[in-house]
């Protein structure tokens, strides 16, 4: 993978991690509800960075296979995958000892958009 594409994915993952951590704190101060056994720094950062690195790998493959239409196809696929990933927090089974389980999707659903938003935001900086 080209170095600037890798840095795009890594920086986007860090940016999505920071946004998710900020959202987690805002949510906690707004509702005084936290899910530290499920949502913590390592899970947030691993999910954000891994998803961004996988996405830029897909971008690189699409650019090589379809140089003319790679950008639009990548953006379309990333948007579809992001929206499809919203099913995960809605179907996640929480442990029985967790209080206010109905508040879990409201915390995690916005976090699923942060990697895609970071990738879309930083894409012009790393385009050749």
C-alpha positions as CSV (number, residue, x, y, z in Angstrom):
1,X,0.0,0.0,0.0
2,X,1.3,3.5,-0.8
3,X,2.5,5.4,2.2
4,X,0.2,8.4,1.9
5,X,-2.8,6.1,1.6
6,X,-1.8,4.3,4.8
7,X,-1.4,7.6,6.6
8,X,-4.8,8.6,5.4
9,X,-6.3,5.5,7.0
10,X,-4.3,5.9,10.2
11,X,-5.0,9.6,10.6
12,X,-8.7,9.0,9.8
13,X,-8.8,6.2,12.4
14,X,-7.2,8.5,15.0
15,X,-9.6,11.3,14.1
16,X,-12.6,8.9,14.4
17,X,-11.3,7.6,17.8
18,X,-11.0,11.2,19.1
19,X,-14.5,12.0,17.9
20,X,-15.9,8.8,19.5
21,X,-14.2,9.5,22.8
22,X,-15.6,13.0,22.8
23,X,-19.0,11.7,22.0
24,X,-18.7,9.1,24.8
25,X,-17.9,11.9,27.3
26,X,-20.7,14.2,26.0
27,X,-23.1,11.3,26.3
28,X,-22.0,10.5,29.8
29,X,-22.3,14.1,31.0
30,X,-25.7,14.5,29.3
31,X,-27.3,11.3,30.7
32,X,-25.0,10.1,33.5
33,X,-25.0,6.7,31.8
34,X,-21.8,4.8,30.9
35,X,-21.0,1.3,29.5
36,X,-17.4,0.9,30.6
37,X,-17.4,-2.9,30.4
38,X,-18.4,-2.7,26.7
39,X,-17.3,0.7,25.4
40,X,-13.8,1.7,26.4
41,X,-10.7,3.3,24.9
42,X,-9.3,0.1,23.5
43,X,-12.5,-1.1,21.8
44,X,-13.2,2.4,20.4
45,X,-9.7,2.9,19.0
46,X,-9.4,-0.6,17.7
47,X,-12.7,-0.5,15.8
48,X,-12.0,3.0,14.4
49,X,-8.5,2.5,13.3
50,X,-9.1,-1.0,11.9
51,X,-12.2,0.1,10.0
52,X,-10.4,3.0,8.5
53,X,-7.4,0.9,7.5
54,X,-9.6,-1.7,5.9
55,X,-11.5,1.0,4.1
56,X,-8.3,2.6,2.6
57,X,-7.2,-0.9,1.5
58,X,-10.5,-1.2,-0.4
59,X,-9.9,2.3,-1.8
60,X,-6.5,1.3,-3.1
61,X,-7.9,-1.9,-4.7
62,X,-10.7,0.0,-6.4
63,X,-8.3,2.7,-7.7
64,X,-6.2,0.0,-9.3
65,X,-9.1,-2.0,-10.7
66,X,-11.2,1.0,-11.8
67,X,-9.1,4.1,-12.0
68,X,-11.8,6.2,-13.6
69,X,-14.7,5.3,-11.3
70,X,-12.8,4.1,-8.1
71,X,-13.6,7.2,-6.0
72,X,-17.4,7.2,-6.6
73,X,-17.6,3.4,-6.1
74,X,-15.5,3.6,-3.0
75,X,-17.7,6.4,-1.5
76,X,-20.9,4.5,-2.4
77,X,-19.7,1.2,-0.9
78,X,-18.4,2.9,2.2
79,X,-21.7,4.7,2.7
80,X,-23.6,1.4,2.3
81,X,-21.4,-0.5,4.7
82,X,-21.6,2.3,7.3
83,X,-25.4,2.3,7.2
84,X,-25.5,-1.5,7.3
85,X,-23.2,-1.5,10.3
86,X,-26.0,0.2,12.3
87,X,-27.6,-3.2,12.8
88,X,-24.8,-4.3,15.1
89,X,-25.5,-2.0,18.1
90,X,-29.3,-2.5,17.6
91,X,-28.9,-6.3,17.9
92,X,-26.1,-6.4,20.5
93,X,-27.1,-8.4,23.6
94,X,-25.9,-6.6,26.7
95,X,-25.1,-8.5,29.9
96,X,-28.0,-8.7,32.4
97,X,-26.2,-6.6,35.0
98,X,-26.0,-3.5,32.8
99,X,-28.4,-0.7,33.8
100,X,-30.3,1.2,31.2
101,X,-29.7,-1.1,28.2
102,X,-32.1,0.9,26.1
103,X,-29.6,3.8,26.1
104,X,-26.8,1.7,24.5
105,X,-27.8,2.2,20.8
106,X,-28.1,6.0,21.3
107,X,-24.5,6.0,22.4
108,X,-23.0,3.7,19.8
109,X,-25.0,4.5,16.6
110,X,-23.3,7.9,16.0
111,X,-19.9,6.3,16.6
112,X,-20.5,4.2,13.5
113,X,-20.5,7.3,11.3
114,X,-17.2,8.7,12.6
115,X,-14.8,6.6,10.6
116,X,-16.6,7.3,7.3
117,X,-16.8,11.0,8.1
118,X,-13.1,11.1,9.0
119,X,-12.2,9.3,5.7
120,X,-14.4,11.6,3.6
121,X,-13.1,14.7,5.4
122,X,-9.4,13.8,5.0
123,X,-9.7,12.3,1.5
124,X,-8.9,15.6,-0.4
125,X,-5.6,16.0,1.6
126,X,-4.3,12.6,0.6
127,X,-5.5,12.4,-3.0
128,X,-2.7,12.5,-5.6
